[in-house]
Amino acid sequence: MLGLVKGNIVQSKHIGRDILAAFKTLVGGEIKGYTDMLSEAREKATQRMVAEAETLGADAIIGVRYSTSAVMEGAAEIIAYGTAVKILN
């Protein structure tokens, strides 16, 4: 075990997405703009976590978790974290 590794990103909403999302809430259904935004943010957080593990010489990351929290009005943090490990032969 090499230790905890993490990657995070703070993503803000786009005003155009907000307007479209407001209309979508009237009829219901998926708000695709936000789904895409969060998918991209998770991917960036994951890439940053992997980069940190690579600097430690890790072969893998186990126990990966994702968390999100509101940082301020209109912005959210996504964090990916797990345990970097080195496989011994």
C-alpha positions in Angstrom: 0.0 0.0 0.0 1.4 3.4 -1.1 -1.3 5.6 0.4 -4.3 7.7 -0.4 -4.5 9.3 -3.8 -7.1 11.8 -5.0 -8.1 14.1 -7.8 -10.7 16.8 -7.7 -12.3 19.5 -9.8 -14.6 22.4 -9.0 -17.1 22.8 -11.9 -19.4 25.7 -12.4 -22.7 25.8 -14.2 -22.9 27.6 -17.6 -25.6 30.2 -17.8 -26.9 28.7 -21.1 -27.3 25.3 -19.4 -29.1 26.9 -16.5 -31.7 28.5 -18.8 -32.3 25.2 -20.6 -32.4 23.3 -17.3 -35.1 25.7 -16.0 -37.2 24.9 -19.0 -36.6 21.2 -18.7 -37.8 21.2 -15.0 -41.2 22.3 -16.3 -41.7 19.1 -18.3 -39.5 16.7 -16.4 -36.8 14.2 -17.7 -33.1 14.1 -17.9 -31.2 17.4 -18.0 -28.6 16.2 -20.5 -26.4 19.3 -20.2 -25.8 18.7 -16.5 -25.4 15.0 -17.0 -22.6 15.7 -19.6 -21.0 18.3 -17.4 -20.8 16.0 -14.4 -19.5 13.1 -16.5 -16.7 15.3 -17.8 -15.9 16.5 -14.3 -15.8 12.9 -13.0 -13.4 12.0 -15.8 -11.1 14.9 -15.0 -11.1 14.0 -11.3 -10.3 10.4 -12.2 -7.4 11.4 -14.5 -6.0 13.6 -11.7 -6.2 10.8 -9.2 -4.5 8.4 -11.6 -1.7 10.9 -12.3 -1.1 11.2 -8.6 -0.9 7.4 -8.2 1.5 7.2 -11.2 3.9 9.7 -9.4 4.0 7.3 -6.5 4.8 4.4 -8.8 1.5 2.6 -8.2 0.4 -0.3 -10.3 -3.3 0.1 -9.3 -5.8 2.1 -7.3 -8.2 0.1 -5.1 -11.3 1.2 -3.2 -12.1 4.1 -5.5 -14.9 6.4 -4.3 -16.4 9.5 -5.7 -17.9 12.4 -3.7 -19.5 15.7 -4.5 -20.3 18.8 -2.6 -21.5 22.3 -3.3 -18.7 24.8 -2.9 -20.7 27.9 -3.6 -23.9 28.9 -5.5 -23.6 27.4 -8.9 -20.4 25.4 -8.4 -19.8 21.9 -7.2 -16.6 19.9 -6.3 -16.2 16.4 -7.5 -13.4 14.3 -5.8 -12.2 10.9 -6.7 -10.1 9.0 -4.1 -8.7 5.6 -3.4 -5.7 3.7 -2.2 -2.6 3.5 -4.5 -1.0 0.1 -4.4 2.2 -1.6 -5.7 2.0 -5.2 -6.7 4.9 -7.3 -5.4 6.2 -10.2 -7.4 
